[in-house]
Each structure stands twice: as structure tokens, then as C-alpha cells.
Amino acid sequence: MNTVRKNLADGVFLTCLPAQKFKTCLLSAQFAAPLSRQNAAAYALIPSVLRRGTAHYPDMGALSARLDHLYGARIDDTVRKIGECQCAGFVASFLDDRFAPGGERLLQPVADLLGELLCKPVAENGAFLPAYFDSEKTNLLDAIASIRNDKRLWAGRRLLSEMCAGEPYGLSRLGEESDADALENGAAFGAYLDMLSAAPLEIVYCGSAEPEAVADALRGALSELPRADVRVLPGVLPHAPRADVLRVEDSMDVTQGKLEIGFSCESDDYMALLMGNTLFGGSSNAKLFMNVREKLSLCYYASSAFHRQKKMITVSSGIEFADYQNAFDEIMEQLAAVRRGEFEDWEIDSARSLLLNSYASMGDAQGKLENFYLSRAVAGFDETPETLSEKTRNMTVDRIIDAMRTVRLDTVYFLKGKEAEA
């Protein structure tokens, strides 16, 4: 894909993804800021409050009517964690101008509405409208609480918070419950003003319009965006391996144990680590699924994920409380098997095919393209799906083994039932 990247203003960047195959266009605008305990809850709240209304469309009814007039366009608020950055903003989806009735042009009015959502919220006395703030604060607290109610998500969060304690990566994209509960309207509005003026703004467009036409539409839409002392996003430091393994246990009213394991990786060959992780636990043909779950029935589920920026691999599994040691030992044995190069040709072919298919199918969904190129911009990578495919095709077994031999046990988290303490 021939992407075009433009600098529209101080700290405002546009990535254009030319595409003729879709009937709709996607336009995303995301402020990116270093993830911090101080601001995480406020930044998570801001997009949903902004989505409640603007100066010209002061409530959701008026906004919905305007979107209906734009042939059913959609604008959704989003909050994402990309590496150690928090990205907050909006994603708009609307009919491509080629398919609009009567030759109507939708790019400019949608860009204008997006700019108004970002720059002209409903406000009074130097704060958000109290009813909007209070309602969205309640929704944020509910969203944070829902993570605790989903024990698989909760266990994964707990592993990262313990493994990366003191590192931004250990923080949640939604912030901590206590911080969200203590957040006041004036402080949230102050964080919004700071984000508006100083946070880099990443814009991604996917559609058939010419890049310069998209840039012109956005320059007009964002003409009132204040920019002052725009911050440069800091680089991400890989997780430093521990001298001694950290082991953490929690007890909750659960019927299924959650065993989460974190590993540090010292290799810089991230593509080899990605392929090694895919062999280890990154697919339904991986060793964790085929052996620990299917063959030995030690887990209800078992999978692994590679965290490129932090050079970490994490394992997620659901087990019977009594199977803790057997499941842990077998997970470690499957990792050792990958390190020793004990895999068949079909396993390599399956892992390679999975990655190649994921890169090839990215162009079939605008949302996947937007997330990939936003992540690339925020994280500072320069690969494309095409270059990643080429690197995957050229991957060798020796590189995989060498990279996976640097994987070391770092943190073990176990969520057990209260009765297991007896």
C-alpha cells in the first residue's frame, strides 16, 4: 500500500491510506500521550465527554441528527494503549464521496464535525457540562469495574501490573479505579486543554480521496486547534529482566484458577521472537494449545502473546486449582521444546502461514489498517504489512531458536479460589 504521510501543523500528522475497494471512508483522530498514573483516568474520560455534544450540536440527539444527515456517518470515541502511550480520540466512518447521492461531498463536513468534537465541547465556567461529566465518569468507573468481573482480563491486568510495576506499561488504558473516582470536573477539563495544545495528534485516513484533498479538509477543520509546546513522545525501554522470579497470588471467589506467566526476552530479533511465540502459544496449532490443553487437559485455555516494545512474552491460562504445578511445569516444558528446536515442519509452516495471512488480510478491513498505522506512528516503527510478510517468509529455524533461548521466566501470577487457601 502506497501510504502518504504529511505534517499538517505543529505536532499534527496525517497518514493517508489510499483505497478504492471500500464504499466507506475511515477518518481517525487520536491524541497520543505518555501513559501515566497522573493522567490516565482523565485522558480515558475525555473522549466520551466530548462525544456528548459540541457548541453547535450540544447534545447527543443533535449530533445524531447531524450524522444522519451525512448519510448515516458514525463517529465513535476511543481510548487505546499502544506500547507505553495512551491514545484518545475519535474514529469516523462515512460514505465515500464516489457513492454519495447527487455528487455530494462528505469528507469536508465529516472532518468539520470531527474538528468540532475535538475543539469545541459544551463547557461552562471553565469545565465540562456537569451532567455530561458526571454521567461519563460513572460509565468509566463501570468500565474499570467490569475488568475485575472478567477474571481472565483481570488476571492479565494483574500480571502486567506486577511484572511492570514502576513502568508505564503496567498501567491500564482506563486508569485506576481510585483515580477515576477522585477525578473532578475542573481537573479533567484542565487535562483536556493540555492534551489539546501539547499532545501529538495522529490522523489516519483510509479512502479514495487524494491525500492533498484530505489535508486541505483537515487544515480547515482544525484551524482553531491550539498548539503550544507540543511534546515529543518518549521512547519505550524494554522490560529489564529480574534477578529473581516474582511470584504473586491473589484469592477471589472464583471456580477456575488463572495462571499468568511473564517472560523477559533479551534478543533484538523481534521477528524471530514473534515467530517463536506463534509456535509456543500464539495459535490454535501452537504447543500450548495442542499439548497442555488438548493432549494433557491441564488447561481450559492456554495461549501466549508477544509484547514487542517491551520485549516480553506473556502466557494466559485457565486451570483447576489443584493442577497449578503440573500446568506450570508443562508450560515451561513447551517453552523449552521451542528453545531446543523440537518442532515439526508443519508447525513452522502453520506459524508462518498464520502470520502471512494476518498481514495479507489487513487490507480487507479499514479498522485493522487504521490500528496498524496508528500503532506504527506512535511506536516509531517503519514496517508495512508487505515488509513484515517478506521478513516472515525469510525467517529461519536457527534464528527462532537463538531468539527463544533468550526468553527467561520473570513473573508468575496465580488467581485462586478462596477455598484453595484452606
N, C-alpha and C positions, 0 to 999 in steps of 0.2 A: 504494500500500500504506500503510495507516494504522499506522505504527510507533509504538511506545511506548518511551520511554527513562526509566530510573529510576536513581537513585543509591542503591545498597544499603548502602554503608558508605564509609568514608574511602578514596577512590580506587578504588572498586569500582562499575562501571557496567553496567547491563543494558539491552540493546536487544532488544525483543520484536518479532518479525515475524509477526503473526497470519496463519495459513494453514490452510485447510480442505482443500486439494486433495491433500495428501500423506498417505500412510499411515504415514509415519515422522516423527519429530521430530529436529531437529538442535539440539544444545546445545554451544556453543563457549566455552572459557575461555582467554584469551590475556593473558599479562603483556606489557606494552609498555615498552620501554626505549630510550633513545638508543643508536643503533648506534655502538660504539666499538671500537677495536682491543684495548683492555684487556679487555673483557668478551665480545666476540663469540663466541669459541670456547667459553667456559664456558656462555653462555646457549644456544648451539646444542646443547650436550651434555645440558643439564639435563632437558628433556622425555623424552628416550629413556631416561635412567637412572631417572627417576620411573616410567616406564611398566613397568619391570621388576618392581615389586612395592610393596605398601604394608604397613602394620603388621598389618592384618587379612588381607591376601592377599599373602603375602610372596614369591611367585614368579609367573611368567607362567602356569603351569598353574593355580594357584588363581584368578588374575584371569580367565583364560579360562573356568573353570568358573562363576564368578560371572556373567560376561557371557552365557554360555549359559543360565543360569537366568533371565536377564532377556530371554528370547526372542531370543537372538542379537544383543544390542546390541553395538555396536562403539565403541571409544574409540581414536583414533589420535593419536600425538604429532605436533606440527607446529612448524616454525620458518620464519618468513616475514620478508621485508624489505619494509616499507611506508614509502616515502619514505626518511627517514634514521632510522627506528626499526626495531628488531628485535622481532618478536612471537613468543613462545614459549609453548606450552601444549598444549591438547588439543581435539579435536573429537569429540563423541559423536553417534552415530546410533542411534535406538531406536524401537520400535513406538509409534505414537501411542496414547494411552490409549483412544481410541474403538474401536480394533481389538484391544485386548488381551483374551485369553480370560477369561471369568468376571468381567468388570469390574475386572480387576486394574489397579492404578495403577503406572506405571513411571517417571514423572517424578521423584518423590522418591528412589527407590533409585538411579537413574542419577545424579542430582545429588549424592547422598551419596557414590557411588563416585568421581565426578569430584573432589569436595572432598577425599576421602581421598588420591587420587593427587597432588593439589596440596600438601596439608598434612602428610601422614603417610607419608613414604617409609621404606623399610627403611634404617636407619642404624645405625652403631656407632662409638663413640669419636669423635663429632663429625665424621663423614664418611659418605659413601655406602658401601654394602657393596662392598668392594674388587673382588669378582668382577664385579659389575654395572658399576662404574665402568670397569674395565679393558676389558671387552667392548665397551661403548658408545663408549669412546674410540677403540678400533680401528675400529669402524664409522664414526665421524666422520672419522677420517683417510682411510678408504677412500672416503667420500663426497666429501671435498675432492679427493682424487687423481682421482676419476672425472671431475671437471670438466676437468682437464688432458687427460684421454684423449678427451674430446669436443671436438674442435678448434673447432667452431662456438661452443660455450659458452665455451670458454677465450678465444677471440678477443674475444667480447663482454665478458667479465670484464676482460680486459687494457685494452680501450678505456676502460671506466669507471674502472678504477684509475688510468690515466694522465690522463684528462680531468679527473677529480675528485680528483686527488691532494691530500691535506690536507683533504678534505671527507669527512664520514661516508658520503656516497653512493658513494664509491669503494670501500667495504669490502664484502666478501661476507657474506651472511647466515650462513654457516657459520664465518666467521673464517679466519685464515690457517693454513696447514699447520704452520708452525713454532710458532705459539702453541698450537695444539691438541696438538702433540707434547709441548710443555713443560708442559702443564696437569697439575697434581697434584690428587689427590682432595680434600684439605683446602681448597684454593683454590676448587675447583668447588663444594664444599658451602657455603663462605662466600658465594660469588656467589649460590647458591640462596637462602640465608637473607636476603640483601639484597634479592633480587628479590621474595621472599615478603612482605617487610614494606614495601618502598618503591616498587615498580613499580606503576603503574596497572594494574588488572585489567579488561579488557573482556570482557564476556559477551554472547553473541548467542544468542537462542533463536528457532527457527522451527518453529511447530506450532500446534495448535488450542487449547492451554490458555490460560486467561485470564492476562493479564500479572501480576496480583496473586498468582495461584497459583504462577506461576513464581518470582516474587520471594520468596514465603514458602519455597518449596522450597530456594532458593539461600541464603537467610539461615540456614537450619538447617544446610545442608551446609558453609557457610563460616564457621560460628560460631567456629572456632578459628584462623581466618586472622589472623596478627599484622599490624597496621598501625601504622607509625610513620614520620612524616616522609615521607609519600608525595610523590614527585617530580612536578613538572609537566613534561610533555613539551615540549621546546623547539620553536619554530617552525623551518621549513626555509628557509634562504636560497637563492635561485635561484643557479645557477652563474654566476659572473662571467665575461663574455666575455674572451678573451685578446687581447692586443695583437698577438701574432704566432702563427701557426698552429703547433701542436705536432705533429711527425711522429715516429712511433715504429715501428721494425721489429724483429721477432723472427724467428729462424730455428729451425725444428724439422724433424724427419723427417716431412714431410707431402707428399702428392702434389697437393694443391689449396690454392691461396692463399686467405687470408681477409682481405678488405678491410673494415675497420670505420671508419666516419666519424662524428664527433660535431659537432653544430652547437649553438650557443647561440641563444636566442630572446629578444628584448627586448620583445616585445609582452605586454601583460597580458590580451589577449583569448584565453584558453586554449581556448574552444570553436572559435574561428576557426583557431587553430593545430592543434587536433585534426582538424578537417575538412581543413585544408591538408595535414597529414601523411597522412591517409587517401587523398587524391588523389595525393600524392607516392609513397608506398610502403607504405601501410597495408592493402592488399588485393590480391587477385589481378587486379583491374581497374585497379590503380594504374600510374602511369607507369613506375616502376622495373621492375615485372614485365612490363608489356606491351612496353616499348621496349628496356630494357637486357638483359633476359633473352630474351624471345620474339622480338622483331624483329631485334636485333643479335647475339644469342647470346654476349654478353660475360660473362655470369654463369651459374653453375649455379643460384643462387638470389639474390634481391635483395629486401629489404624494409626498412621503416623503422618506428620506434616513437617515440611522443611521451611524454616524461617530464614530466608536468605540474608536479609540485612543484619540480623543478629548472629548468624552462623550457628543456628540451633536446630535440633530435631526434637519434636515432642511426640509422645505416644499417648493415645487415649484409649481406654478400655473399660468395659463394664464386666464385673466378675461377682461370683459368690464370695462372701466374706472369708470363708474357710479356704478358698483357693488362692489367697493372696500370694503366698510364697511360690507355689507351683506356677502360677501365671507370670509372676515377676521373673522367675528363673527361665521360663520358656521364652519370654520376650527377649531376654538378654541372649539366649542361645540363638535365636533367629538373627539378631544383630551380628553375633559372632560368625554365623554362617555366611552372611553377606561379606563380612570382613575377610573371610577365608576364600571368597570367590566360589562358594558352593551353591551355584545356581545353574539351571539348565539353559540351553539356547532359547527354548520357548519362553522362559522367564524374561530374558533380555529383550527378545522380540516383542513380548507383550508390554513391557515397560516403555520401550522406545515408541511402540505404536500408540500407546495411551497419550504420551506427551505430544507426539506429532499430530494426533487427532485434535487435541485440545488447542494447539496453535492454529491448525487449519480451520477449525470451526469458529474461531474467534471472530472472523469476518462476517459470520452469519447473524450476529446479534450486536446491535448498536450499544447496548448496555455493557457487554463484555469489552468491546473496543474502548469505550469511554473509561472504564475502570482500569484497563491495561495502560492506556496512555496517560491517564491522570497519575497512576502509581509510578510510571516511568518518569514523569516530570518531577514529582515530589521527591522521589527517592534518588533521582540523579542518574538513572540507568540510561543506556543508549541503545539497547537491543530493540528489535522489532520481532513480531511473530515469525517472520521469514528467517532472520538471523538465528533465532532460537531453534528453529527447525533444523537449520543447517548444522548447528552445534550438536544437536541431539543425534543427527544421522552420523556424525563423525565421532561420537563417543566410543571409547574403547573399554574393555573389561578391566585392563590394568589401571586405567585412570580411576574407575569406580572403586576398585579395591584400595588403591592408595588413599583416596579421599576418605573412604569409610573407616579406614584404620585410624584416622584422627578423631573419630567420634568417641566421646568419653561421657560416662554417666555423671550427671551433675545434681539433679534434684528428683526426689521421689515423693509424690503426694498420694495419699490414700484417704478417701472418704468412706467411712464405715458406719454401720448402724449402731445405735446406742446400745443395743443388746449385745453387740460384739465386745463391749468393754467388760462385760460381766465375767 
